[in-house]
C-alpha cells in the first residue's frame, strides 16, 4: 500500500517561503499570482496490514507540526 501525505501551514499562519516565491514570480513577470502557500508532499510505501490510522499516527508524531500545520492523507 502507498500513502501520500500533503502537509500545509494552517490558515492564518504566516508563510514566508510562499511570500518569497510570490515575490520572485512577480519579479519574473508573472504578475497574475496574488498569493502562494508552500507545503510538502510525503510519499510512503507501507507494508501489508498498515492502515490509515497508522499513517495518521505518523503525521501526529513526526510528519507534521500540528500546532502550525494541517495534513491530508491520500491512500494510493
C-alpha positions, -999 to +999 in steps of 0.1 A: +000+000+000+011+035-006+001+068+011+006+103+001+006+130+029+001+166+020+013+190+047+005+227+046+006+256+070-027+263+087-047+293+075-036+323+095+000+311+099+024+334+080+042+316+051+075+335+044+086+309+018+053+313+000+056+350+001+092+348-013+080+326-042+051+350-049+075+380-049+100+362-072+073+352-096+062+388-098+097+399-105+098+374-133+068+389-149+041+365-135+021+394-121-012+375-120-002+355-089-017+371-059-007+345-032+014+314-027+012+288+001+041+264+001+039+229+016+053+195+013+042+161-001+055+129+016+051+096-002+051+065+020+054+029+009+037+008+036+039-029+044+008-051+041-015-046+070-007-009+075-038+013+080-048+049+075-048+051+113-011+042+113-004+070+088-024+094+110-003+085+140+029+091+119+016+125+110+007+134+145+040+123+159+065+132+132+055+142+097+035+174+106+039+200+133+002+200+142+005+233+161+010+252+128+004+227+101-025+206+088-022+174+068-043+153+044-038+116+038-044+101+004-042+063+001-029+055-034 
